[in-house]
Structures are given as C-alpha cells and as structure tokens.
C-alpha cells in the first residue's frame, strides 16, 4: 500500500487466493472529485465506468429519499396510533356519560317517592340531593400494543441503518457523493414532508365575537418537518 499525501491507493485483493487483482482503489480523507477507481464502503464497490458512477450517485439520492420517506412514515404511524387512542377514549367518555345520565334518572325517580318532583329538584339544586354534581376528571392511559411497538421499532432501525450508511458515504469526502446526498435530502423533504397545519374556525354568529386567538384550538398544531436536521439519528 502506497500513501501519497491524503490519497490512499489500495490494491484489490482476491480473497480466495490472496492475489492482487484489478486496479487500485482511490480513497481520500480530503475533498476530492474521484470518479473512476473510487471505492465506497467495500472493495467490491469500486467504480470502473462512468455509467457505474452515475448509477452510484442516483442510488445514493434514492437512499436519502427513502430515509425521508421512512421518517415521515414513522410520524404518520405514530399519529395513527394516537388517533386510535383518542377514538377509544371518546367511546369510554360516551359510556361514562350514559352511565351518569342513567344514575341521575334513577336518583330522580327515587327522590320523588313521598315528595314532589319540584321539591326534589330544588333540593338537588341547593346541594341537598343524593348525588354530587361536581365534575370529575378521569385520566386514561394507553400503551401501544406489542405489534404496534414492533412496527415502530422496525421503522426506527431501518432509518438508523440508512442514516449511518449515508454518513459513512459522506465521510469519503467525494464531492459528487455529497452533492447527491444533498439533492436526495431536498427531493425527499419536498415529496415526503409537505407542511400541513389544521385550524378550527367557528362558524355562524361566533365569528363576530372571535378575537385573534379565539378562532383556533388551544392545542398547538403539529408541524411536519420541524425535526432534527441530522440524518444519522432520525
């Protein structure tokens, strides 16, 4: 192996017989524009033609686009799980509301025995009824199912692997490769992470009394794309 300034020339080895086979790999630790004989990740990934180098650049761009797609897929899947939790919590609240109404009807019919209906209503309004009208808060806690958590973990693992593979490719300091990574990030962000924000605006007469903040929900809308810019950590 010969070392010339920042360029390492590594001969290709035939792993079966230990003979040197083919042209040397060009590897540099400084910025370079190598095309022919450039090697990436493994000695078998050696560029021998211009077409192979073009295919490598296109493949790297698609790899980064796939990384952005998986990042969006992970967020969408998490939001789908949260929506399912909200739907289930709404069903539980509805069941509790119907149960309270049934208990109130039973209490009302019981309090009417020996007294007038008007008297029982008055007593309840004064706080002398049989059940308290104080609102109670129920806290619900949901956990993702084992299958849902497994899917989340698989998506994260694939993102993690792709991110570090892209990082290793960038460490070859090849200008064409780095430009391909940036173009892939641009295309992936444009196609897979379109910013959408949803607001709720009341209709009818409420619009006349609506101030700047009254027309929107108290919950801060989740903005797609406000994420860590690094590709290795997702």
ZIURZI-V22104 format. One record per residue. N is the residue number from 1. RES is the residue in three letters. D_LAST is the distance of its C-alpha to the last C-alpha in whole Angstrom. Layout:
BEGIN
((N	RES	D_LAST) (N	RES	D_LAST))
END
This chain:
BEGIN
((1	UNK	37) (2	UNK	38) (3	UNK	36) (4	UNK	37) (5	UNK	35) (6	UNK	32) (7	UNK	32) (8	UNK	32) (9	UNK	34) (10	UNK	33) (11	UNK	36) (12	UNK	35) (13	UNK	36) (14	UNK	37) (15	UNK	36) (16	UNK	39) (17	UNK	42) (18	UNK	40) (19	UNK	42) (20	UNK	40) (21	UNK	39) (22	UNK	38) (23	UNK	37) (24	UNK	35) (25	UNK	31) (26	UNK	31) (27	UNK	28) (28	UNK	28) (29	UNK	26) (30	UNK	27) (31	UNK	26) (32	UNK	28) (33	UNK	28) (34	UNK	29) (35	UNK	30) (36	UNK	32) (37	UNK	32) (38	UNK	28) (39	UNK	26) (40	UNK	23) (41	UNK	21) (42	UNK	25) (43	UNK	28) (44	UNK	28) (45	UNK	26) (46	UNK	29) (47	UNK	29) (48	UNK	33) (49	UNK	33) (50	UNK	32) (51	UNK	31) (52	UNK	29) (53	UNK	27) (54	UNK	27) (55	UNK	25) (56	UNK	23) (57	UNK	22) (58	UNK	22) (59	UNK	20) (60	UNK	17) (61	UNK	17) (62	UNK	17) (63	UNK	14) (64	UNK	12) (65	UNK	13) (66	UNK	12) (67	UNK	8) (68	UNK	9) (69	UNK	11) (70	UNK	9) (71	UNK	7) (72	UNK	10) (73	UNK	12) (74	UNK	10) (75	UNK	11) (76	UNK	14) (77	UNK	15) (78	UNK	14) (79	UNK	17) (80	UNK	19) (81	UNK	19) (82	UNK	20) (83	UNK	23) (84	UNK	24) (85	UNK	25) (86	UNK	26) (87	UNK	29) (88	UNK	30) (89	UNK	30) (90	UNK	32) (91	UNK	34) (92	UNK	35) (93	UNK	36) (94	UNK	38) (95	UNK	40) (96	UNK	41) (97	UNK	42) (98	UNK	45) (99	UNK	45) (100	UNK	46) (101	UNK	48) (102	UNK	50) (103	UNK	51) (104	UNK	52) (105	UNK	54) (106	UNK	56) (107	UNK	56) (108	UNK	58) (109	UNK	60) (110	UNK	61) (111	UNK	62) (112	UNK	64) (113	UNK	67) (114	UNK	70) (115	UNK	68) (116	UNK	68) (117	UNK	65) (118	UNK	65) (119	UNK	65) (120	UNK	62) (121	UNK	60) (122	UNK	62) (123	UNK	61) (124	UNK	57) (125	UNK	57) (126	UNK	59) (127	UNK	56) (128	UNK	59) (129	UNK	58) (130	UNK	56) (131	UNK	53) (132	UNK	51) (133	UNK	49) (134	UNK	46) (135	UNK	43) (136	UNK	40) (137	UNK	37) (138	UNK	35) (139	UNK	32) (140	UNK	30) (141	UNK	27) (142	UNK	25) (143	UNK	23) (144	UNK	21) (145	UNK	23) (146	UNK	22) (147	UNK	21) (148	UNK	19) (149	UNK	17) (150	UNK	17) (151	UNK	16) (152	UNK	13) (153	UNK	12) (154	UNK	13) (155	UNK	10) (156	UNK	8) (157	UNK	10) (158	UNK	10) (159	UNK	6) (160	UNK	7) (161	UNK	10) (162	UNK	10) (163	UNK	7) (164	UNK	10) (165	UNK	13) (166	UNK	12) (167	UNK	12) (168	UNK	15) (169	UNK	17) (170	UNK	16) (171	UNK	18) (172	UNK	21) (173	UNK	22) (174	UNK	23) (175	UNK	24) (176	UNK	23) (177	UNK	20) (178	UNK	18) (179	UNK	20) (180	UNK	19) (181	UNK	15) (182	UNK	16) (183	UNK	18) (184	UNK	15) (185	UNK	13) (186	UNK	16) (187	UNK	17) (188	UNK	14) (189	UNK	13) (190	UNK	17) (191	UNK	17) (192	UNK	14) (193	UNK	14) (194	UNK	17) (195	UNK	18) (196	UNK	20) (197	UNK	22) (198	UNK	25) (199	UNK	28) (200	UNK	31) (201	UNK	34) (202	UNK	37) (203	UNK	40) (204	UNK	44) (205	UNK	46) (206	UNK	43) (207	UNK	42) (208	UNK	45) (209	UNK	44) (210	UNK	40) (211	UNK	39) (212	UNK	36) (213	UNK	34) (214	UNK	36) (215	UNK	34) (216	UNK	31) (217	UNK	29) (218	UNK	29) (219	UNK	25) (220	UNK	23) (221	UNK	21) (222	UNK	17) (223	UNK	16) (224	UNK	14) (225	UNK	12) (226	UNK	12) (227	UNK	9) (228	UNK	7) (229	UNK	8) (230	UNK	7) (231	UNK	6) (232	UNK	6) (233	UNK	4) (234	UNK	0))
END
